[in-house]
Amino acid sequence: MSQNTVLRFSRADTPQELFARQWQNRTSVLDEYKTYLDDRCSEDRTSAWKLWEEIVPLGCKGSYQRVRA
């Protein structure tokens, strides 16, 4: 493990700080479906497979693995 990695871990007050800025500015194939997916997840316990089946007819090109992640 490098010295920079050790310093980053030792300076973090919370685990969330370790992952800050890591993925924040990256776009996703699912960005335009995020609101829909969030709403459906909050309604009931829906599986990732069911969510993926619902957004594919809406034009989503993302894979099941991306929805699951």
Contacts in CASP RR format, 6 or more apart in sequence:
PFRMAT RR
TARGET T0000
AUTHOR 0000-0000-0000
METHOD contacts of the structure
MODEL  1
MSQNTVLRFSRADTPQELFARQWQNRTSVLDEYKTYLDDRCSEDRTSAWK
LWEEIVPLGCKGSYQRVRA
8 18 0 8 1.000
9 18 0 8 1.000
12 18 0 8 1.000
28 34 0 8 1.000
28 66 0 8 1.000
29 60 0 8 1.000
29 61 0 8 1.000
29 62 0 8 1.000
29 66 0 8 1.000
30 37 0 8 1.000
30 55 0 8 1.000
30 60 0 8 1.000
30 62 0 8 1.000
30 66 0 8 1.000
30 67 0 8 1.000
33 55 0 8 1.000
33 58 0 8 1.000
33 60 0 8 1.000
36 54 0 8 1.000
36 55 0 8 1.000
36 58 0 8 1.000
37 51 0 8 1.000
37 55 0 8 1.000
37 67 0 8 1.000
40 46 0 8 1.000
40 51 0 8 1.000
40 54 0 8 1.000
41 51 0 8 1.000
48 64 0 8 1.000
48 67 0 8 1.000
48 68 0 8 1.000
49 64 0 8 1.000
49 68 0 8 1.000
51 67 0 8 1.000
52 60 0 8 1.000
52 63 0 8 1.000
52 64 0 8 1.000
52 67 0 8 1.000
52 68 0 8 1.000
55 67 0 8 1.000
END
